[in-house]
Amino acid sequence: MSSGVAVPGGLQQLVEPDRGYVNPVIYTDPAIYQKELELVFGRSWLFLAHRSQLPRAGSFVQTYMGEDPVLVVRQRDGSVKAFLNQCRHRGMRICRSDQGVSKTFTCSYHGWGYDLEGNLVHVPKESRAYRDEIDKTRWGALKVPRIAEHKGFYFGTWSDDVPEFEDYLGDMAYYFDAVAGAWDDGLEFVGGTAKWVIDTNWKFASEQFASDMYHVPISHASAMIALSEDPRAWAAGDPPDEAPGRQFAGNGHGSGGFWRSHLEHAEFSFGPEYRDWLAANQDEIHRNLGADRPDKVLAHNTIFPNFSWLGLTPTMRVWHPRGPGQIEVWAWTYVPAGAPDRIKDLIRRVAQRQFSPAGVFETDDGENWTEIQLVLRGYKARTTTFNVQMGLGHEERDSHGLPGLSNDVYSETAARGFYQRWLELMSGLTWAEIGEREAARRAGEPAALPREVQKA
């Protein structure tokens, strides 16, 4: 399984989730990053595409699993398959378009052609160049062996070991479905993908969307004031200290936010037209989610390792890793598929004003992450220990009507859970061993890493 790349320092000394310690070398070290590509991105379920991006047979999108480019393609029978976007001749991309509709894919280097499943079907000058001796059945593109669909969202994994996707989600399904399962007709992505680069480690972004409501009143204060016609209206968007809210953690995933009426939030963020439309259709939401979930599952979310979304502002994104100090963000605005066009357009405009390459909140986050990565260029800065102890020891399970491990909204329970799952995968534990450790934690028993792993 291992690529042989050495990981310095011993993982158990770098990340101690039970104590709330993180050594920042995990955000900068090239050897650690290479192991992440193999042991984290190579052994997790990764978001590939939404069904609205693949409307008919031959529809395809190009995306990444870690740093591996893959093509995700709607088949003629309606199923979805994915394969490495790499020609088996000399490694060129089979397809260089971001998305489209096609019957075949042809490498632009030497012309090898592949069908919608990634099978090699055409070799130029096959008789003369290969004497008709090449076995095309052996030289198809590398297939993504497992693909799962959940309420219109397609995820893929290279791993035969990882549990089925529903088990991988675990309690996170309750929080994911608060968005993915709210509407009878499901969601759709607004056309096009916003893409931009941030000079930061992928874990900063994923961890924040899993766990961090703490930064909002500080980092985003100026944006909230700027968006308000009356600066005093910031108080309406900033819940008071006593406002209820929770944070969820489980299987490395995280969700959290304040509890507030989704209709109240709709009016604050989108205006009365959207609020009235939502109120007129909320019976559908309540039928699918119940009366409480729409108000309790609103804000930040991450499915480990790198698929995140917001419920307050309808944006979804993947943090594609591009080395230890850079990510490429791919973001989409999502809307109810059955909503009228005027409502979809309203949602799109608000979402892009707030979370897009130039969004007023998005730029706050990018500035923070970029500055952290710059600081970590220093030797001493990389030898400090980060404190991830907020709420440590105050976790509860299945409390306040919410499934899974949770804590107050101002906590880092999900961050510790994120690094716990990262540590388990990076330590080379099998998914069966990870499952045993998770069961022990649920039972309140110690779940230390095996001794041989601690010494690695």
N, C-alpha and C positions, 0 to 999 in steps of 0.2 A: 504493500500500500504506500509506503513512504517513498518520497523522492530522494531522500538522503540529505536534504538541506538541513544543516544544524541550526537549532534554535538556541540562542545564547541565554545564559543566566538561569535556566530552569524555569519552566512555566509556573510552577507552584509558588516560586518566589516573586514572580512578576504580577500575578493576579491572585488575589485572595478575597473572593466574593463574600465569604462568611464574616470577614473582618472589615470589609468595605475598603480594601486597598487596591490600587491599580498603579503599576509602574508605567510611566509614559513611553518607555521604550517600545511598547507594543504598537504605538502609533507611527513609529519611525523606522524600525529595523527592517532592512530588505529581506533578511532570511525569514523573519516571522511572516512577512507579507507573502513570500513564496509558499510557505507552509499553509497559509490561509487559503490560497487558491486551490490547493490540493485537499486539505482536510476540512475546511469549512464550506467553501463554495462547491467543492466536488462531492460533498456528502450531505447537502441540504436540499430542500425543495426551494426552487427559485422561480419567481414570477416570469412568465414568458409573454403572455398577451391576453387581451380581453376579446370576447367573441365579437364585439362590435368592430374590432379591427380586422376580422376575418369573415366578411359577410357572405362569401360564396366560394365555390370550388376554385382552387388556384390562387385564392387570396393568400398573401404572405406578408410577414414582417420580419425584418432582420433585427435581432437583439443580441444580448450577451448573457452567458452564464459565467460569472466571474469575468475573466478577460477572453474567454472563448466565444467567438462569434457564432451564432446559430441562426438558422432559418426556421421559422414557425409557419406551417403551411396547412391550409384547409384542404382536405383530400376530397376526391370526387364522391366518396360515400358520406361526406359530412363530418368525418372525424378530423382530428388535428394531430399532426405529427411534427417532429422537429429533428433537425440533424445539424451537425457541425458544418458551418459555412466555409469549407476547406476542400479544395480539389485534391484528390488522392494522387495526382501526378506530381506536382511541385508545390502544392500548398497554397496556391492563390485562392482568393474567395471565389466561390461558385457564382455568387450573385453580389453585385455591388450597389443595388438599389435598396433604399431603406424599407420600402413597402410597395405593394402593387398587386397585379394579377398576372399569372403566367401559367403556361402549360409545361414548360421545362426550364431548367437553369443551365447556362453554358458558361464555363470558365473563359474569361477573356484573354488568358495567356496562351493556351494551346488548344482550346476548343472542346475539351471533354464536356459531354452533356449529361445531365442528371434529370430524372423525373421528379414528380411532386413528393415522392417518398425518399428521395436522395439516392435512388439506385442509379448506377452508371448505365446509360443506355446508348451513348454514342461516343466513338473514338475516331477522330479524323484520320483518314488514310490508314485505317485499321489493317487492310490487306497488305499494303506495302511496308508500313512501319513496324507492324507487329506480326506479320506473316499469318494473320488470323489466329494467333496463338494466345492472345490475352483473354483471360477469363473475367469478363466484365462483372459477373456476379460476386467476385471477391473484392472489387474495388469501388464499391459504393461509398457514399459519405458516411461518416460515423453517426449512427442514429442515437438520439436521446432515448434511452431504453424505457423510461417511465414518464408518463404524462398524466396529470390529474386535472379534472375540471371541477370547480366549485362555484356554483351560481354564476357561471359565465366567465370565470377567471381561470386561466390555464397556467399550471405550474409544472415544471419539469425537474428531474434529477438524474444525475449520472449514476447514482448509487443504487445497488441492489439491496443494501443493508438498511437504509433509512425506512422507518415505518410508513404505512399508507398515509396519504396526505391528511385525512381526517384525524388520525391519531397524532400526527405531527402537529396539527393545529391545537388539539386538545381543547382546553377551556377558551382559547383564543377565538374559536368559532363563534362564540356568543357575541364577541365584540366585533369581529369581522362582518358577521351577518347583520349587525345593526346598520351597516351601510349596504352591503351586497344583497341583503335579503329584504330590504324595506318595501320594495315596490313589486307589484305583480309582474310587470314587464321587465323588471331588472334595471340595470344601468346601461349607459353607453358612454364611450369616450368621445369627447369633442374631437373632431378631425385634426390630425397633426400631432406631433410630439415636440414639446419644447425641450431643447437640449442645451446644457451649458456646463462649463468646467469650473470646479472649485478646488483650490490648492489645499486640500485637507485630507485626512485619513477617513475612510468610509465609516469607521466605527463611531466617530463623533456624530455624524448625521443620523445613523440608525439608532444609536443609543438615545439621542435627544428625542426623537419621535416616539421611542418606546416609553420614555420615563420622565421627561423634563417639562413640567409646568412651571417650575420654580423661576425660570428665566423670563417668563412672559411679561410680568409687570415692570421689569427693569429694561430688558433688551428692546421691547416693542412699545415702550411708552410713547416715544415721539411719533411713531407711526399711527398709533391709536388717536393721538391728539390731532394729527394732520388729517386723518380720515373723518373726523367729527366736525360737523358744521359749527357746533358749540364745543370748545375745548372741555367744558365741564362735563360733556357727555361721556368723556373717558371713564367716569365713575360707573356708567351703565355697562361698559364693556370689561371692567376690572372688578370681579367679585370681591366683596370685603373679606377680611381675614377669617371671619367666622363662617363664610359660605361653605356648604358641604361639597365634598368631592372625593373621589377615590382614584387610586392607581392600581392596575392589575398587572400581575406578572405570572408567566407560565411557559415552560418549554423554550425559554429564551425570548419569547414574544412579550410585548407590553402594550398597554392602553391606559388612558387616564384622562381626567378632566373634571371640571366643576359640574355639579348637577344644576341644571337650569332648564326652563321651559324651551323646547326646540322652537316653539312659535315666537317666544321673546327674542331668542337669538336670531331667528330668521328676519325679524323686523329690524333689529339693530344692524345686522350685516348687509341685508339685501333690500330692505325697504318694505313699505306696506303692500306693494303689489305681490311680491313673493310670499309674504306672510299670509295674505288672504288666500292665495292659491293653495298654500300648504295646509291652511286651516280647513279649506273646503275638501281636501283629500286625505286628511289625517286618519280617517276611519280605515283606509287601506293600510296605512303604516301600523296602526294599532292592531289590525287583524293579523299582520305578519309578525309583529315584534312584541305585542303586548303594550300596555299603557305606560309602563315605567321606562322601558329600555331606551326609547328615543330621547328622553331627558337625561339619562344617566350615562350614555355612551356617546359623547359628542366630539371629543377633541383629538388627542394625538395617539397614533398607533404605529406599530412595526410588527410585521411577521418576520422573524429571524430567517436569514441574516440581514436582508437589505431592501425589503419591500415595505414602504410606509405610506400612510395617508392621514388626512385630517377629516374629521367629521364636521367641524365648524365651518371651514372653507373647503369646498369640494375639490381637493387636489390629491392625486396619487402619484407616487414616484418610485423609481428604482435608483439606488446609489451605486452605480457601476464602479468598481474599483479600477484605478488606473495607476497602480504603484502605491507605495506606502504613504505618499503625500499628496495624492490627487484623486478626485472622483469626477465622473461624468454623470450629471444628473439628467435623467429622462423623466419628464413630468407630463401628466395628462389632467385635464379637467373632466370630471365625471358628472353626469346629469341623469335624472330619471328618464328612461327610454320613452315612456309614454307621455311626458310633459309636452305642452304646446311649445311651439318654436319661440314665442316671445319669452317664456320662462327659461328655456334653455339658454337663450341669448343673454338674458339678465344674469343667470348663474355664471356663464362664461366670462362676462365682463368683470364681475366682482371678483371671481377667483383669480383671473389674470392680473387684476390690479393689486391683489394682495400677495399671491404666491405664483411667481413666474420669474424669469431671469431678472426683470426689473421691478418685481413686486415689492411693495413697501415693507412687508414682513420678511420676505425671502432674503432681501439684501442684508437685513439685520443679522440673520442666522449665518449667512455666508461670511460676513465680516468677522463674526466671532470665531468661526471655525478656522478661517484663514489666518487670523492673528495667533491663535493657539499654535498652529503648525509652524508659524514663523518663530515663535518663542522656543519651540522644541528643537530648533536648529542648534541651540546652545548646549554645550556639554553638561553644565550643571543643571540646566532645565530638564534634561532627560534623566537625571539621577534623582529627582524629587519623587515623592509619593503623592498620588492624588487621593483625595478623600471622597469616598462614595458611601458614606455612612448615614445619610439622611433617613431617618425612620427605622434604622437598624434595631431589630429586636421587638418591633411593634407590629409585625405582620399578623394578619388574620386570614383564615381560610373560609371561603363561602359565606362571607359576612355582608350585611347591608343588601341582601338580595342579589349579590353578584357572585358568579362562580369564580373559583380559583383563588390563588394567593393575592391578597390586596393590602393596601395601606392607605394612609391619608394621601390626598392629591399632592401635597408637598412632601414627597419622599423619593428615595432612589431604589425602591424595591425592584422595579423592572430593570433598572440599570444593572443591579447586582445579578439578577436572573439572566440578563443578556450576557454578562461576562462569565457567568457560571456555565452556560451552554457553550460559549466560545472556548472556554478552558477545557471542557470535556472533549470537544471535537479536536482541538489542537493537541490534546494529550494522546490522541489515537485510540480512545475508547471506542469499542463497537457500540452500535445503537442498542444492542441488547444490554450491555453494561450500563449505558446511560439510562435506559429504562429502569434498571434495578436501582440505580442511585436516586432517580426521581421518586420511585415508590418508597424508598427509605425516607426521603425528606418528607413526603406526605404523611408518613407514619410517625414523624418526629424523631427518627433515628439518625445517628451520624452517617454521613455519606462522603467520607473522605476518599480522595483518589487512591487507587492501589499503590502500594509502596514502590513498586518498580516504576510507575509513572511519575511519582514524586521525585525520584532520583534522576529522571531523564534530563 
